[in-house]
Amino acid sequence: SKEEASDYRYFPEPDLVPFIIDRGLIDRGASQMPELPAQRGRRFQEAYGLSVYDAQVLTQHRSLADLFEGAIRAGAVAKPVANWMMGDLRAYLNAKALEPDALKLRPEWLAHLLQLIGDGTISGKMAKDVFVQMLERQRDPVRLVEEGGLRQIVGPGALERLVDAALQANPQSVEAYCKGKTNAFTHLMGQVMKLSQGKANPQQAGELLRQKLEQMKVKT
């Protein structure tokens, strides 16, 4: 059996003459090389605090890496961008059997989506729907929110009207809560969100609902 190179009886090809490459040619080639995936991945870890896994996935395709850094240049924070790309974006690509290069997603759109979440214009749940619309309709999420009337309800007056309507429409749940059945709160909260068509700020609405229920509990 053959084990080493000598067993294969290799010999020089007589028609190929020795070729010495000029060091300057090597240096010029190296200087013109783009940033390679492994280099970019290490930089993503150092500059943006990404995990090894996230950095490797985001640099597997140049289009994903460019989208990630483009969103950051547009004002987004690195970690939320990575989370959306590693989660919702990858899920969308897998569901549609698409390659990243097929995406026509502008980096600033992704940055705008995160800004809408950050300033409370839309909730995280609403953002998932806007995200899909953004990909499929090729529109800036800011325009989608404005045109669809998707702004989150955060005004105390509007929230109070929604909470009062839910309480009045569900007296049995209110009574159950007052008797110590705290799981009735979940039902009532669901009714508030239903009345608002999912637009009520969950945290603010939940706090207001709990305050009113506790007041009713004291009175009983």
Disulfide bonds with the S-S distance in Angstrom:
none
